[in-house]
Amino acid sequence: MALELRPGCECCDRDLPPESLEAYVCTFECTFCLSCCQTRLNFVCPNCGGELVRRPVRPAALLTKHPATTKRILKPEGCQGLEAGA
């Protein structure tokens, strides 16, 4: 089973295309941008408490057979008050 490669950050809704090097995920594939990970989340998933790591990039040749999902998840209220150092 392949990663979904969700298209946006759950906190700020920033676009994170499949080739993005600034997409971070937890083991449940909750997806966040690098900026939110650094400034709000301290690289900890606000949904499960798991570590957020850089999402691997799927080779472009495989995106046809295994496309990224278009389903967006946005939960900005779940990212409030989690600023790094808070």
C-alpha positions in Angstrom: 0.0 0.0 0.0 1.4 3.4 -1.0 1.3 6.6 1.0 -1.6 8.9 0.1 0.6 11.9 -0.5 -2.1 14.3 0.8 -2.1 17.6 -1.1 -1.9 20.2 1.7 -0.9 21.1 5.2 -3.6 20.3 7.9 -2.7 23.5 9.8 -2.4 26.3 7.1 -3.7 24.5 4.0 -0.4 25.3 2.1 -0.2 23.2 -1.1 2.2 20.2 -0.8 2.4 18.6 -4.2 3.8 15.0 -4.4 7.3 16.3 -5.3 7.5 18.7 -2.3 10.5 18.4 0.0 8.7 20.5 2.6 5.9 17.9 3.4 6.1 16.1 6.8 4.0 13.2 7.9 3.4 11.0 11.0 2.8 7.2 10.9 -0.9 7.9 10.3 -0.1 10.2 7.3 -1.3 13.4 8.9 0.4 15.9 6.7 2.0 19.3 7.6 4.3 21.8 5.9 7.8 22.5 7.2 6.9 25.9 8.4 4.1 24.7 10.6 6.3 21.8 11.9 9.0 24.3 12.9 6.9 27.2 14.2 3.8 25.5 15.6 4.2 21.8 16.1 7.8 21.2 17.2 7.8 18.2 14.8 5.1 16.5 16.9 1.8 15.5 15.3 -1.1 17.3 17.1 -3.4 14.5 16.2 -1.5 11.5 17.6 1.5 12.8 19.3 3.8 11.0 16.9 7.0 12.2 15.3 6.7 14.2 12.1 9.3 13.3 9.5 9.9 14.4 5.9 7.5 12.7 3.5 9.4 10.7 0.8 9.0 11.8 -2.8 7.3 9.3 -5.1 9.2 9.1 -8.4 7.2 10.9 -11.1 7.1 7.8 -13.3 5.1 6.0 -10.6 2.6 8.8 -10.0 0.5 7.6 -13.0 0.0 4.2 -11.6 -0.1 5.3 -7.9 -1.4 8.9 -8.0 -1.5 11.2 -5.0 -4.8 11.7 -3.3 -6.8 14.9 -3.9 -8.6 14.7 -0.5 -7.7 17.8 1.6 -7.8 17.7 5.4 -7.8 21.1 7.2 -7.9 21.4 11.0 -6.4 24.8 11.8 -8.1 24.7 15.2 -6.1 21.6 16.1 -2.8 23.5 15.5 -3.5 26.5 17.7 -1.5 27.0 20.9 1.2 24.5 19.9 3.9 27.1 18.9 7.4 25.9 19.4 8.6 26.6 22.9 5.1 27.1 24.3 
